[in-house]
Amino acid sequence: MPGLIQAELMQLRENLSSELLMIQKCGVYAAQCSDPQLKQLFSSLQQAHQRHYNTLIRHLGGQQLM
């Protein structure tokens, strides 16, 4: 499989950064919720963003982002 071009690597870097931010935010929101349904919703969203992050890392393969 050919390597990613610079523009693709830049987009991947942005996507990884966005997913990490959402993982962190959803975790904070879940920790602050007293409503069990909201807590579960934010926990589920956090897990979904973690899966997205992991998928992006797998697509990256052994390539460097820089």
CHARMM-style PDB file with segment names, atoms N, HN, CA, C and O in Angstrom:
ATOM      1  N   MET     1       0.846  -1.177   0.000  1.00  0.00      PROA
ATOM      2  CA  MET     1       0.000   0.000   0.000  1.00  0.00      PROA
ATOM      3  C   MET     1       0.889   1.237   0.000  1.00  0.00      PROA
ATOM      4  O   MET     1       1.801   1.330   0.822  1.00  0.00      PROA
ATOM      5  N   PRO     2       0.652   2.183  -0.893  1.00  0.00      PROA
ATOM      6  CA  PRO     2       1.488   3.381  -0.937  1.00  0.00      PROA
ATOM      7  C   PRO     2       1.275   4.247   0.297  1.00  0.00      PROA
ATOM      8  O   PRO     2       0.233   4.184   0.951  1.00  0.00      PROA
ATOM      9  N   GLY     3       2.292   5.061   0.603  1.00  0.00      PROA
ATOM     10  HN  GLY     3       3.138   5.112   0.072  1.00  0.00      PROA
ATOM     11  CA  GLY     3       2.205   5.937   1.754  1.00  0.00      PROA
ATOM     12  C   GLY     3       1.190   7.056   1.552  1.00  0.00      PROA
ATOM     13  O   GLY     3       0.784   7.357   0.429  1.00  0.00      PROA
ATOM     14  N   LEU     4       0.803   7.647   2.639  1.00  0.00      PROA
ATOM     15  HN  LEU     4       1.133   7.402   3.551  1.00  0.00      PROA
ATOM     16  CA  LEU     4      -0.138   8.759   2.586  1.00  0.00      PROA
ATOM     17  C   LEU     4       0.592  10.025   2.151  1.00  0.00      PROA
ATOM     18  O   LEU     4       1.754  10.237   2.498  1.00  0.00      PROA
ATOM     19  N   ILE     5      -0.101  10.856   1.391  1.00  0.00      PROA
ATOM     20  HN  ILE     5      -1.044  10.683   1.109  1.00  0.00      PROA
ATOM     21  CA  ILE     5       0.489  12.130   1.004  1.00  0.00      PROA
ATOM     22  C   ILE     5       0.373  13.106   2.171  1.00  0.00      PROA
ATOM     23  O   ILE     5      -0.384  12.869   3.113  1.00  0.00      PROA
ATOM     24  N   GLN     6       1.118  14.195   2.106  1.00  0.00      PROA
ATOM     25  HN  GLN     6       1.733  14.388   1.341  1.00  0.00      PROA
ATOM     26  CA  GLN     6       1.182  15.151   3.198  1.00  0.00      PROA
ATOM     27  C   GLN     6      -0.196  15.688   3.598  1.00  0.00      PROA
ATOM     28  O   GLN     6      -0.488  15.822   4.786  1.00  0.00      PROA
ATOM     29  N   ALA     7      -1.037  15.993   2.616  1.00  0.00      PROA
ATOM     30  HN  ALA     7      -0.800  15.884   1.651  1.00  0.00      PROA
ATOM     31  CA  ALA     7      -2.375  16.521   2.911  1.00  0.00      PROA
ATOM     32  C   ALA     7      -3.206  15.505   3.698  1.00  0.00      PROA
ATOM     33  O   ALA     7      -3.954  15.878   4.602  1.00  0.00      PROA
ATOM     34  N   GLU     8      -3.076  14.225   3.354  1.00  0.00      PROA
ATOM     35  HN  GLU     8      -2.468  13.922   2.620  1.00  0.00      PROA
ATOM     36  CA  GLU     8      -3.804  13.179   4.069  1.00  0.00      PROA
ATOM     37  C   GLU     8      -3.289  13.043   5.501  1.00  0.00      PROA
ATOM     38  O   GLU     8      -4.070  12.850   6.433  1.00  0.00      PROA
ATOM     39  N   LEU     9      -1.989  13.142   5.666  1.00  0.00      PROA
ATOM     40  HN  LEU     9      -1.354  13.298   4.909  1.00  0.00      PROA
ATOM     41  CA  LEU     9      -1.419  13.068   7.010  1.00  0.00      PROA
ATOM     42  C   LEU     9      -1.870  14.246   7.867  1.00  0.00      PROA
ATOM     43  O   LEU     9      -2.136  14.077   9.057  1.00  0.00      PROA
ATOM     44  N   MET    10      -1.958  15.435   7.277  1.00  0.00      PROA
ATOM     45  HN  MET    10      -1.741  15.572   6.310  1.00  0.00      PROA
ATOM     46  CA  MET    10      -2.425  16.609   8.017  1.00  0.00      PROA
ATOM     47  C   MET    10      -3.879  16.421   8.453  1.00  0.00      PROA
ATOM     48  O   MET    10      -4.237  16.749   9.585  1.00  0.00      PROA
ATOM     49  N   GLN    11      -4.710  15.898   7.560  1.00  0.00      PROA
ATOM     50  HN  GLN    11      -4.419  15.632   6.641  1.00  0.00      PROA
ATOM     51  CA  GLN    11      -6.117  15.661   7.896  1.00  0.00      PROA
ATOM     52  C   GLN    11      -6.235  14.598   8.979  1.00  0.00      PROA
ATOM     53  O   GLN    11      -7.046  14.731   9.895  1.00  0.00      PROA
ATOM     54  N   LEU    12      -5.445  13.564   8.879  1.00  0.00      PROA
ATOM     55  HN  LEU    12      -4.787  13.456   8.135  1.00  0.00      PROA
ATOM     56  CA  LEU    12      -5.448  12.505   9.885  1.00  0.00      PROA
ATOM     57  C   LEU    12      -5.029  13.050  11.245  1.00  0.00      PROA
ATOM     58  O   LEU    12      -5.612  12.688  12.267  1.00  0.00      PROA
ATOM     59  N   ARG    13      -4.022  13.920  11.261  1.00  0.00      PROA
ATOM     60  HN  ARG    13      -3.549  14.215  10.431  1.00  0.00      PROA
ATOM     61  CA  ARG    13      -3.570  14.552  12.504  1.00  0.00      PROA
ATOM     62  C   ARG    13      -4.706  15.373  13.127  1.00  0.00      PROA
ATOM     63  O   ARG    13      -4.919  15.317  14.338  1.00  0.00      PROA
ATOM     64  N   GLU    14      -5.426  16.128  12.310  1.00  0.00      PROA
ATOM     65  HN  GLU    14      -5.253  16.173  11.326  1.00  0.00      PROA
ATOM     66  CA  GLU    14      -6.553  16.923  12.804  1.00  0.00      PROA
ATOM     67  C   GLU    14      -7.659  16.033  13.356  1.00  0.00      PROA
ATOM     68  O   GLU    14      -8.235  16.321  14.405  1.00  0.00      PROA
ATOM     69  N   ASN    15      -7.951  14.950  12.641  1.00  0.00      PROA
ATOM     70  HN  ASN    15      -7.483  14.716  11.788  1.00  0.00      PROA
ATOM     71  CA  ASN    15      -8.990  14.026  13.095  1.00  0.00      PROA
ATOM     72  C   ASN    15      -8.615  13.358  14.412  1.00  0.00      PROA
ATOM     73  O   ASN    15      -9.455  13.221  15.301  1.00  0.00      PROA
ATOM     74  N   LEU    16      -7.366  12.947  14.539  1.00  0.00      PROA
ATOM     75  HN  LEU    16      -6.684  13.059  13.817  1.00  0.00      PROA
ATOM     76  CA  LEU    16      -6.913  12.333  15.786  1.00  0.00      PROA
ATOM     77  C   LEU    16      -7.031  13.318  16.944  1.00  0.00      PROA
ATOM     78  O   LEU    16      -7.468  12.956  18.036  1.00  0.00      PROA
ATOM     79  N   SER    17      -6.642  14.553  16.701  1.00  0.00      PROA
ATOM     80  HN  SER    17      -6.286  14.847  15.813  1.00  0.00      PROA
ATOM     81  CA  SER    17      -6.727  15.587  17.725  1.00  0.00      PROA
ATOM     82  C   SER    17      -8.180  15.820  18.141  1.00  0.00      PROA
ATOM     83  O   SER    17      -8.477  15.946  19.329  1.00  0.00      PROA
ATOM     84  N   SER    18      -9.071  15.877  17.172  1.00  0.00      PROA
ATOM     85  HN  SER    18      -8.830  15.775  16.207  1.00  0.00      PROA
ATOM     86  CA  SER    18     -10.495  16.080  17.466  1.00  0.00      PROA
ATOM     87  C   SER    18     -11.070  14.915  18.263  1.00  0.00      PROA
ATOM     88  O   SER    18     -11.830  15.118  19.210  1.00  0.00      PROA
ATOM     89  N   GLU    19     -10.708  13.706  17.880  1.00  0.00      PROA
ATOM     90  HN  GLU    19     -10.090  13.542  17.110  1.00  0.00      PROA
ATOM     91  CA  GLU    19     -11.212  12.535  18.612  1.00  0.00      PROA
ATOM     92  C   GLU    19     -10.708  12.524  20.054  1.00  0.00      PROA
ATOM     93  O   GLU    19     -11.463  12.219  20.977  1.00  0.00      PROA
ATOM     94  N   LEU    20      -9.426  12.858  20.244  1.00  0.00      PROA
ATOM     95  HN  LEU    20      -8.812  13.105  19.494  1.00  0.00      PROA
ATOM     96  CA  LEU    20      -8.898  12.909  21.615  1.00  0.00      PROA
ATOM     97  C   LEU    20      -9.635  13.942  22.452  1.00  0.00      PROA
ATOM     98  O   LEU    20      -9.951  13.691  23.615  1.00  0.00      PROA
ATOM     99  N   LEU    21      -9.908  15.096  21.867  1.00  0.00      PROA
ATOM    100  HN  LEU    21      -9.651  15.299  20.922  1.00  0.00      PROA
ATOM    101  CA  LEU    21     -10.632  16.132  22.579  1.00  0.00      PROA
ATOM    102  C   LEU    21     -12.024  15.649  22.975  1.00  0.00      PROA
ATOM    103  O   LEU    21     -12.466  15.884  24.099  1.00  0.00      PROA
ATOM    104  N   MET    22     -12.710  14.982  22.067  1.00  0.00      PROA
ATOM    105  HN  MET    22     -12.351  14.791  21.153  1.00  0.00      PROA
ATOM    106  CA  MET    22     -14.050  14.478  22.368  1.00  0.00      PROA
ATOM    107  C   MET    22     -14.015  13.364  23.421  1.00  0.00      PROA
ATOM    108  O   MET    22     -14.919  13.273  24.252  1.00  0.00      PROA
ATOM    109  N   ILE    23     -12.994  12.529  23.393  1.00  0.00      PROA
ATOM    110  HN  ILE    23     -12.260  12.603  22.718  1.00  0.00      PROA
ATOM    111  CA  ILE    23     -12.839  11.487  24.412  1.00  0.00      PROA
ATOM    112  C   ILE    23     -12.720  12.144  25.789  1.00  0.00      PROA
ATOM    113  O   ILE    23     -13.371  11.727  26.747  1.00  0.00      PROA
ATOM    114  N   GLN    24     -11.881  13.174  25.871  1.00  0.00      PROA
ATOM    115  HN  GLN    24     -11.352  13.513  25.093  1.00  0.00      PROA
ATOM    116  CA  GLN    24     -11.677  13.880  27.139  1.00  0.00      PROA
ATOM    117  C   GLN    24     -12.947  14.586  27.598  1.00  0.00      PROA
ATOM    118  O   GLN    24     -13.340  14.465  28.758  1.00  0.00      PROA
ATOM    119  N   LYS    25     -13.583  15.316  26.702  1.00  0.00      PROA
ATOM    120  HN  LYS    25     -13.264  15.414  25.760  1.00  0.00      PROA
ATOM    121  CA  LYS    25     -14.788  16.074  27.063  1.00  0.00      PROA
ATOM    122  C   LYS    25     -15.917  15.155  27.518  1.00  0.00      PROA
ATOM    123  O   LYS    25     -16.563  15.421  28.531  1.00  0.00      PROA
ATOM    124  N   CYS    26     -16.155  14.087  26.783  1.00  0.00      PROA
ATOM    125  HN  CYS    26     -15.630  13.871  25.960  1.00  0.00      PROA
ATOM    126  CA  CYS    26     -17.230  13.170  27.155  1.00  0.00      PROA
ATOM    127  C   CYS    26     -16.944  12.524  28.508  1.00  0.00      PROA
ATOM    128  O   CYS    26     -17.866  12.286  29.288  1.00  0.00      PROA
ATOM    129  N   GLY    27     -15.680  12.241  28.789  1.00  0.00      PROA
ATOM    130  HN  GLY    27     -14.931  12.435  28.156  1.00  0.00      PROA
ATOM    131  CA  GLY    27     -15.313  11.687  30.088  1.00  0.00      PROA
ATOM    132  C   GLY    27     -15.585  12.662  31.218  1.00  0.00      PROA
ATOM    133  O   GLY    27     -16.093  12.277  32.271  1.00  0.00      PROA
ATOM    134  N   VAL    28     -15.246  13.924  30.999  1.00  0.00      PROA
ATOM    135  HN  VAL    28     -14.834  14.237  30.143  1.00  0.00      PROA
ATOM    136  CA  VAL    28     -15.502  14.961  32.010  1.00  0.00      PROA
ATOM    137  C   VAL    28     -17.000  15.126  32.223  1.00  0.00      PROA
ATOM    138  O   VAL    28     -17.471  15.188  33.359  1.00  0.00      PROA
ATOM    139  N   TYR    29     -17.746  15.196  31.120  1.00  0.00      PROA
ATOM    140  HN  TYR    29     -17.364  15.145  30.198  1.00  0.00      PROA
ATOM    141  CA  TYR    29     -19.198  15.373  31.237  1.00  0.00      PROA
ATOM    142  C   TYR    29     -19.835  14.182  31.959  1.00  0.00      PROA
ATOM    143  O   TYR    29     -20.715  14.367  32.800  1.00  0.00      PROA
ATOM    144  N   ALA    30     -19.404  12.984  31.641  1.00  0.00      PROA
ATOM    145  HN  ALA    30     -18.689  12.833  30.958  1.00  0.00      PROA
ATOM    146  CA  ALA    30     -19.950  11.793  32.302  1.00  0.00      PROA
ATOM    147  C   ALA    30     -19.665  11.835  33.800  1.00  0.00      PROA
ATOM    148  O   ALA    30     -20.521  11.478  34.610  1.00  0.00      PROA
ATOM    149  N   ALA    31     -18.461  12.274  34.165  1.00  0.00      PROA
ATOM    150  HN  ALA    31     -17.766  12.564  33.507  1.00  0.00      PROA
ATOM    151  CA  ALA    31     -18.090  12.338  35.580  1.00  0.00      PROA
ATOM    152  C   ALA    31     -18.900  13.391  36.327  1.00  0.00      PROA
ATOM    153  O   ALA    31     -19.121  13.260  37.531  1.00  0.00      PROA
ATOM    154  N   GLN    32     -19.341  14.427  35.631  1.00  0.00      PROA
ATOM    155  HN  GLN    32     -19.162  14.534  34.653  1.00  0.00      PROA
ATOM    156  CA  GLN    32     -20.078  15.510  36.280  1.00  0.00      PROA
ATOM    157  C   GLN    32     -21.580  15.253  36.357  1.00  0.00      PROA
ATOM    158  O   GLN    32     -22.283  15.942  37.096  1.00  0.00      PROA
ATOM    159  N   CYS    33     -22.076  14.283  35.616  1.00  0.00      PROA
ATOM    160  HN  CYS    33     -21.505  13.723  35.016  1.00  0.00      PROA
ATOM    161  CA  CYS    33     -23.518  14.033  35.562  1.00  0.00      PROA
ATOM    162  C   CYS    33     -24.006  13.289  36.797  1.00  0.00      PROA
ATOM    163  O   CYS    33     -23.384  12.337  37.267  1.00  0.00      PROA
ATOM    164  N   SER    34     -25.137  13.756  37.300  1.00  0.00      PROA
ATOM    165  HN  SER    34     -25.642  14.530  36.918  1.00  0.00      PROA
ATOM    166  CA  SER    34     -25.786  13.013  38.383  1.00  0.00      PROA
ATOM    167  C   SER    34     -26.935  12.169  37.824  1.00  0.00      PROA
ATOM    168  O   SER    34     -27.364  11.206  38.459  1.00  0.00      PROA
ATOM    169  N   ASP    35     -27.422  12.524  36.658  1.00  0.00      PROA
ATOM    170  HN  ASP    35     -27.073  13.306  36.142  1.00  0.00      PROA
ATOM    171  CA  ASP    35     -28.486  11.765  36.001  1.00  0.00      PROA
ATOM    172  C   ASP    35     -27.880  10.508  35.365  1.00  0.00      PROA
ATOM    173  O   ASP    35     -27.004  10.614  34.507  1.00  0.00      PROA
ATOM    174  N   PRO    36     -28.332   9.334  35.774  1.00  0.00      PROA
ATOM    175  CA  PRO    36     -27.741   8.085  35.254  1.00  0.00      PROA
ATOM    176  C   PRO    36     -27.865   7.931  33.734  1.00  0.00      PROA
ATOM    177  O   PRO    36     -26.969   7.380  33.095  1.00  0.00      PROA
ATOM    178  N   GLN    37     -28.961   8.411  33.155  1.00  0.00      PROA
ATOM    179  HN  GLN    37     -29.689   8.859  33.674  1.00  0.00      PROA
ATOM    180  CA  GLN    37     -29.122   8.285  31.709  1.00  0.00      PROA
ATOM    181  C   GLN    37     -28.133   9.181  30.965  1.00  0.00      PROA
ATOM    182  O   GLN    37     -27.553   8.771  29.959  1.00  0.00      PROA
ATOM    183  N   LEU    38     -27.947  10.386  31.453  1.00  0.00      PROA
ATOM    184  HN  LEU    38     -28.419  10.719  32.270  1.00  0.00      PROA
ATOM    185  CA  LEU    38     -26.968  11.277  30.829  1.00  0.00      PROA
ATOM    186  C   LEU    38     -25.556  10.750  31.010  1.00  0.00      PROA
ATOM    187  O   LEU    38     -24.740  10.808  30.090  1.00  0.00      PROA
ATOM    188  N   LYS    39     -25.270  10.232  32.204  1.00  0.00      PROA
ATOM    189  HN  LYS    39     -25.933  10.185  32.951  1.00  0.00      PROA
ATOM    190  CA  LYS    39     -23.949   9.657  32.466  1.00  0.00      PROA
ATOM    191  C   LYS    39     -23.666   8.523  31.482  1.00  0.00      PROA
ATOM    192  O   LYS    39     -22.570   8.429  30.930  1.00  0.00      PROA
ATOM    193  N   GLN    40     -24.665   7.663  31.268  1.00  0.00      PROA
ATOM    194  HN  GLN    40     -25.556   7.740  31.717  1.00  0.00      PROA
ATOM    195  CA  GLN    40     -24.518   6.547  30.333  1.00  0.00      PROA
ATOM    196  C   GLN    40     -24.346   7.049  28.905  1.00  0.00      PROA
ATOM    197  O   GLN    40     -23.545   6.504  28.145  1.00  0.00      PROA
ATOM    198  N   LEU    41     -25.093   8.086  28.537  1.00  0.00      PROA
ATOM    199  HN  LEU    41     -25.744   8.530  29.154  1.00  0.00      PROA
ATOM    200  CA  LEU    41     -24.974   8.653  27.198  1.00  0.00      PROA
ATOM    201  C   LEU    41     -23.561   9.167  26.948  1.00  0.00      PROA
ATOM    202  O   LEU    41     -22.958   8.857  25.921  1.00  0.00      PROA
ATOM    203  N   PHE    42     -23.032   9.952  27.886  1.00  0.00      PROA
ATOM    204  HN  PHE    42     -23.521  10.204  28.721  1.00  0.00      PROA
ATOM    205  CA  PHE    42     -21.687  10.491  27.705  1.00  0.00      PROA
ATOM    206  C   PHE    42     -20.629   9.390  27.735  1.00  0.00      PROA
ATOM    207  O   PHE    42     -19.630   9.472  27.019  1.00  0.00      PROA
ATOM    208  N   SER    43     -20.836   8.377  28.544  1.00  0.00      PROA
ATOM    209  HN  SER    43     -21.647   8.310  29.125  1.00  0.00      PROA
ATOM    210  CA  SER    43     -19.897   7.249  28.563  1.00  0.00      PROA
ATOM    211  C   SER    43     -19.915   6.505  27.232  1.00  0.00      PROA
ATOM    212  O   SER    43     -18.868   6.099  26.727  1.00  0.00      PROA
ATOM    213  N   SER    44     -21.101   6.328  26.670  1.00  0.00      PROA
ATOM    214  HN  SER    44     -21.951   6.658  27.080  1.00  0.00      PROA
ATOM    215  CA  SER    44     -21.222   5.665  25.364  1.00  0.00      PROA
ATOM    216  C   SER    44     -20.566   6.489  24.266  1.00  0.00      PROA
ATOM    217  O   SER    44     -19.886   5.947  23.394  1.00  0.00      PROA
ATOM    218  N   LEU    45     -20.772   7.798  24.315  1.00  0.00      PROA
ATOM    219  HN  LEU    45     -21.324   8.238  25.023  1.00  0.00      PROA
ATOM    220  CA  LEU    45     -20.137   8.679  23.334  1.00  0.00      PROA
ATOM    221  C   LEU    45     -18.619   8.643  23.466  1.00  0.00      PROA
ATOM    222  O   LEU    45     -17.902   8.657  22.465  1.00  0.00      PROA
ATOM    223  N   GLN    46     -18.135   8.598  24.698  1.00  0.00      PROA
ATOM    224  HN  GLN    46     -18.717   8.587  25.511  1.00  0.00      PROA
ATOM    225  CA  GLN    46     -16.694   8.525  24.927  1.00  0.00      PROA
ATOM    226  C   GLN    46     -16.131   7.243  24.316  1.00  0.00      PROA
ATOM    227  O   GLN    46     -15.079   7.271  23.676  1.00  0.00      PROA
ATOM    228  N   GLN    47     -16.816   6.137  24.510  1.00  0.00      PROA
ATOM    229  HN  GLN    47     -17.670   6.115  25.030  1.00  0.00      PROA
ATOM    230  CA  GLN    47     -16.365   4.863  23.954  1.00  0.00      PROA
ATOM    231  C   GLN    47     -16.388   4.891  22.417  1.00  0.00      PROA
ATOM    232  O   GLN    47     -15.491   4.350  21.770  1.00  0.00      PROA
ATOM    233  N   ALA    48     -17.415   5.522  21.840  1.00  0.00      PROA
ATOM    234  HN  ALA    48     -18.143   5.961  22.366  1.00  0.00      PROA
ATOM    235  CA  ALA    48     -17.502   5.620  20.384  1.00  0.00      PROA
ATOM    236  C   ALA    48     -16.334   6.438  19.828  1.00  0.00      PROA
ATOM    237  O   ALA    48     -15.736   6.062  18.820  1.00  0.00      PROA
ATOM    238  N   HSD    49     -16.014   7.544  20.478  1.00  0.00      PROA
ATOM    239  HN  HSD    49     -16.501   7.849  21.297  1.00  0.00      PROA
ATOM    240  CA  HSD    49     -14.893   8.360  20.019  1.00  0.00      PROA
ATOM    241  C   HSD    49     -13.563   7.625  20.200  1.00  0.00      PROA
ATOM    242  O   HSD    49     -12.643   7.797  19.400  1.00  0.00      PROA
ATOM    243  N   GLN    50     -13.464   6.808  21.249  1.00  0.00      PROA
ATOM    244  HN  GLN    50     -14.211   6.669  21.898  1.00  0.00      PROA
ATOM    245  CA  GLN    50     -12.253   6.007  21.439  1.00  0.00      PROA
ATOM    246  C   GLN    50     -12.099   4.994  20.312  1.00  0.00      PROA
ATOM    247  O   GLN    50     -10.991   4.758  19.832  1.00  0.00      PROA
ATOM    248  N   ARG    51     -13.211   4.395  19.891  1.00  0.00      PROA
ATOM    249  HN  ARG    51     -14.111   4.587  20.282  1.00  0.00      PROA
ATOM    250  CA  ARG    51     -13.167   3.451  18.759  1.00  0.00      PROA
ATOM    251  C   ARG    51     -12.756   4.173  17.479  1.00  0.00      PROA
ATOM    252  O   ARG    51     -11.960   3.651  16.698  1.00  0.00      PROA
ATOM    253  N   HSD    52     -13.294   5.368  17.264  1.00  0.00      PROA
ATOM    254  HN  HSD    52     -13.940   5.792  17.899  1.00  0.00      PROA
ATOM    255  CA  HSD    52     -12.914   6.145  16.080  1.00  0.00      PROA
ATOM    256  C   HSD    52     -11.420   6.454  16.103  1.00  0.00      PROA
ATOM    257  O   HSD    52     -10.733   6.325  15.090  1.00  0.00      PROA
ATOM    258  N   TYR    53     -10.929   6.859  17.264  1.00  0.00      PROA
ATOM    259  HN  TYR    53     -11.487   6.964  18.088  1.00  0.00      PROA
ATOM    260  CA  TYR    53      -9.502   7.178  17.414  1.00  0.00      PROA
ATOM    261  C   TYR    53      -8.660   5.945  17.079  1.00  0.00      PROA
ATOM    262  O   TYR    53      -7.689   6.031  16.328  1.00  0.00      PROA
ATOM    263  N   ASN    54      -9.042   4.803  17.642  1.00  0.00      PROA
ATOM    264  HN  ASN    54      -9.831   4.732  18.252  1.00  0.00      PROA
ATOM    265  CA  ASN    54      -8.305   3.560  17.407  1.00  0.00      PROA
ATOM    266  C   ASN    54      -8.318   3.174  15.929  1.00  0.00      PROA
ATOM    267  O   ASN    54      -7.317   2.683  15.407  1.00  0.00      PROA
ATOM    268  N   THR    55      -9.443   3.394  15.256  1.00  0.00      PROA
ATOM    269  HN  THR    55     -10.256   3.793  15.680  1.00  0.00      PROA
ATOM    270  CA  THR    55      -9.549   3.104  13.827  1.00  0.00      PROA
ATOM    271  C   THR    55      -8.603   3.990  13.028  1.00  0.00      PROA
ATOM    272  O   THR    55      -7.926   3.513  12.117  1.00  0.00      PROA
ATOM    273  N   LEU    56      -8.553   5.274  13.363  1.00  0.00      PROA
ATOM    274  HN  LEU    56      -9.103   5.661  14.103  1.00  0.00      PROA
ATOM    275  CA  LEU    56      -7.643   6.188  12.672  1.00  0.00      PROA
ATOM    276  C   LEU    56      -6.188   5.762  12.871  1.00  0.00      PROA
ATOM    277  O   LEU    56      -5.389   5.817  11.937  1.00  0.00      PROA
ATOM    278  N   ILE    57      -5.853   5.343  14.072  1.00  0.00      PROA
ATOM    279  HN  ILE    57      -6.502   5.299  14.831  1.00  0.00      PROA
ATOM    280  CA  ILE    57      -4.485   4.881  14.357  1.00  0.00      PROA
ATOM    281  C   ILE    57      -4.169   3.649  13.505  1.00  0.00      PROA
ATOM    282  O   ILE    57      -3.072   3.540  12.958  1.00  0.00      PROA
ATOM    283  N   ARG    58      -5.118   2.730  13.394  1.00  0.00      PROA
ATOM    284  HN  ARG    58      -6.009   2.819  13.839  1.00  0.00      PROA
ATOM    285  CA  ARG    58      -4.899   1.539  12.557  1.00  0.00      PROA
ATOM    286  C   ARG    58      -4.697   1.925  11.097  1.00  0.00      PROA
ATOM    287  O   ARG    58      -3.846   1.345  10.423  1.00  0.00      PROA
ATOM    288  N   HSD    59      -5.457   2.887  10.599  1.00  0.00      PROA
ATOM    289  HN  HSD    59      -6.148   3.358  11.147  1.00  0.00      PROA
ATOM    290  CA  HSD    59      -5.298   3.331   9.211  1.00  0.00      PROA
ATOM    291  C   HSD    59      -3.957   3.998   8.992  1.00  0.00      PROA
ATOM    292  O   HSD    59      -3.400   3.965   7.894  1.00  0.00      PROA
ATOM    293  N   LEU    60      -3.451   4.595  10.039  1.00  0.00      PROA
ATOM    294  HN  LEU    60      -3.903   4.622  10.931  1.00  0.00      PROA
ATOM    295  CA  LEU    60      -2.144   5.250   9.942  1.00  0.00      PROA
ATOM    296  C   LEU    60      -1.052   4.211   9.707  1.00  0.00      PROA
ATOM    297  O   LEU    60      -0.055   4.487   9.039  1.00  0.00      PROA
ATOM    298  N   GLY    61      -1.246   3.023  10.258  1.00  0.00      PROA
ATOM    299  HN  GLY    61      -2.056   2.799  10.801  1.00  0.00      PROA
ATOM    300  CA  GLY    61      -0.236   1.971  10.104  1.00  0.00      PROA
ATOM    301  C   GLY    61       1.052   2.379  10.769  1.00  0.00      PROA
ATOM    302  O   GLY    61       1.028   2.845  11.908  1.00  0.00      PROA
ATOM    303  N   GLY    62       2.166   2.222  10.108  1.00  0.00      PROA
ATOM    304  HN  GLY    62       2.185   1.843   9.183  1.00  0.00      PROA
ATOM    305  CA  GLY    62       3.455   2.580  10.674  1.00  0.00      PROA
ATOM    306  C   GLY    62       3.927   3.964  10.281  1.00  0.00      PROA
ATOM    307  O   GLY    62       5.061   4.340  10.577  1.00  0.00      PROA
ATOM    308  N   GLN    63       3.071   4.726   9.618  1.00  0.00      PROA
ATOM    309  HN  GLN    63       2.149   4.421   9.379  1.00  0.00      PROA
ATOM    310  CA  GLN    63       3.494   6.032   9.127  1.00  0.00      PROA
ATOM    311  C   GLN    63       3.539   7.071  10.250  1.00  0.00      PROA
ATOM    312  O   GLN    63       2.786   7.003  11.221  1.00  0.00      PROA
ATOM    313  N   GLN    64       4.431   8.014  10.085  1.00  0.00      PROA
ATOM    314  HN  GLN    64       5.044   8.070   9.297  1.00  0.00      PROA
ATOM    315  CA  GLN    64       4.569   9.107  11.039  1.00  0.00      PROA
ATOM    316  C   GLN    64       3.655  10.258  10.646  1.00  0.00      PROA
ATOM    317  O   GLN    64       3.436  10.499   9.459  1.00  0.00      PROA
ATOM    318  N   LEU    65       3.125  10.966  11.626  1.00  0.00      PROA
ATOM    319  HN  LEU    65       3.304  10.771  12.590  1.00  0.00      PROA
ATOM    320  CA  LEU    65       2.261  12.111  11.345  1.00  0.00      PROA
ATOM    321  C   LEU    65       3.059  13.360  11.021  1.00  0.00      PROA
ATOM    322  O   LEU    65       2.505  14.298  10.448  1.00  0.00      PROA
ATOM    323  N   MET    66       4.307  13.406  11.355  1.00  0.00      PROA
ATOM    324  HN  MET    66       4.757  12.644  11.820  1.00  0.00      PROA
ATOM    325  CA  MET    66       5.101  14.625  11.119  1.00  0.00      PROA
ATOM    326  C   MET    66       5.852  14.522   9.816  1.00  0.00      PROA
ATOM    327  OT1 MET    66       6.573  15.447   9.445  1.00  0.00      PROA
TER     328      MET     66
END
